[in-house]
Amino acid sequence: MLEITNLHAKVGDREILKGLTLSVKAGEVAAIMGPNGAGKSTLAHVLAGREGYEVTAGSATFEGADLLALEPNARAAAGLFLGFQYPVEIPGVSNLLFLRTALNAQRKLRGEAEISGAEFLKRVREESAVLGLDMEMLKRGVNVGFSGGEKKRNEAFQLGILQPKFALLDETDSGLDIDALRIVSEGINRFRSPERAVLLITHYQRLLDHVKPDVVHVLAGGRIVETGGPDLALRLEAQGYEGIAA
Ligand SMILES: Nc1ncnc2c1ncn2[C@@H]1O[C@H](COP(=O)(O)OP(=O)(O)OP(=O)(O)O)[C@@H](O)[C@H]1O
């Protein structure tokens, strides 16, 4: 589904991704772990098409199409979703208006009809119930006044509403209390399907206790340096990154 080959990318003058190769298949849940500053969020931003991140070599294709040639909104319409490590607040734009507008903009680019008010509301009710977000909160400005954990739950809510094909989740587990971690994990597990894929950037094995990954990659020094099964995450938890070649 996602094929990244020898990707090099820089921010300003600094090369962060240094020949990263990674493949994620449909149906797969893959985790990316790695030391602070290794380039995990940079990878997420490059894939989403954030400004200021320059790809200098390599390729990334999504379902066979050149992802890097697409504008960010076209990447979203193609089915790519990024859950931010640091969700932003958008005062004056309610969560529900934001999501309905985003969903319809994506549907329009795909040549689909707008979602009906009734269907949108049904999706909102279902997803907010799973994630424990009440309707009053969702009428407030996007993330405005949300606690750190509520912001992360809201990322999972957006995932449930937009129903993309590929979820790239950048530390969606950080800042969650024990119950919220279980709730957000449930949201991610509900999203799992043979047609979709998930790439979880995380520092903690505890998320992977709830969302069992098929594969675990280690990103260090701007490259994937090791790939294994769920046991790799357990080994890292026990041993740290010492001995991992950067
Ligand atoms: N705008 C920028 N200008 C200069 N350096 C940057 C910029 N953005 C990121 N970097 C650097 O790129 C490196 C990789 O950052 P990135 O956020 O991708 O790491 P990460 O693996 O996600 O780390 P963490 O686990 O701490 O979240 C870091 O050393 C960071 O300081």
The ligand as a MOL file (V3000), in Angstrom:
LIG
                    3D

  0  0  0     0  0            999 V3000
M  V30 BEGIN CTAB
M  V30 COUNTS 31 33 0 0 0
M  V30 BEGIN ATOM
M  V30 1 N 12.3700 23.0610 11.5200 0
M  V30 2 C 13.4610 22.4060 11.8980 0
M  V30 3 N 14.6880 22.9580 11.8110 0
M  V30 4 C 15.8030 22.2760 12.1830 0
M  V30 5 N 15.7920 21.0140 12.6770 0
M  V30 6 C 14.6100 20.4310 12.7760 0
M  V30 7 C 13.3800 21.0670 12.4000 0
M  V30 8 N 12.3720 20.2080 12.6100 0
M  V30 9 C 12.9220 19.0780 13.1100 0
M  V30 10 N 14.2660 19.2310 13.2180 0
M  V30 11 C 15.2010 18.2660 13.7670 0
M  V30 12 O 15.0410 17.0450 13.0900 0
M  V30 13 C 15.3750 15.9680 13.9670 0
M  V30 14 C 14.2850 14.9170 13.8520 0
M  V30 15 O 13.1120 15.4290 14.4460 0
M  V30 16 P 11.7690 14.5410 14.5370 0
M  V30 17 O 10.7440 15.4120 15.1870 0
M  V30 18 O 11.4850 13.9800 13.2100 0
M  V30 19 O 12.2520 13.3870 15.5040 0
M  V30 20 P 11.4080 12.2290 16.2180 0
M  V30 21 O 12.0790 10.9510 15.8690 0
M  V30 22 O 9.9750 12.3560 15.8860 0
M  V30 23 O 11.6760 12.5780 17.7250 0
M  V30 24 P 10.7740 12.4350 19.0830 0
M  V30 25 O 10.7950 10.9700 19.4250 0
M  V30 26 O 11.5510 13.2450 20.0820 0
M  V30 27 O 9.3990 12.9770 18.8070 0
M  V30 28 C 15.5250 16.5720 15.3570 0
M  V30 29 O 16.9000 16.6350 15.6740 0
M  V30 30 C 14.9200 17.9430 15.2200 0
M  V30 31 O 15.5330 18.8810 16.0660 0
M  V30 END ATOM
M  V30 BEGIN BOND
M  V30 1 1 1 2
M  V30 2 1 2 3
M  V30 3 2 2 7
M  V30 4 2 3 4
M  V30 5 1 4 5
M  V30 6 2 5 6
M  V30 7 1 6 7
M  V30 8 1 6 10
M  V30 9 1 7 8
M  V30 10 2 8 9
M  V30 11 1 9 10
M  V30 12 1 10 11
M  V30 13 1 11 12
M  V30 14 1 11 30
M  V30 15 1 12 13
M  V30 16 1 13 14
M  V30 17 1 13 28
M  V30 18 1 14 15
M  V30 19 1 15 16
M  V30 20 2 16 17
M  V30 21 1 16 18
M  V30 22 1 16 19
M  V30 23 1 19 20
M  V30 24 2 20 21
M  V30 25 1 20 22
M  V30 26 1 20 23
M  V30 27 1 23 24
M  V30 28 2 24 25
M  V30 29 1 24 26
M  V30 30 1 24 27
M  V30 31 1 28 29
M  V30 32 1 28 30
M  V30 33 1 30 31
M  V30 END BOND
M  V30 END CTAB
M  END
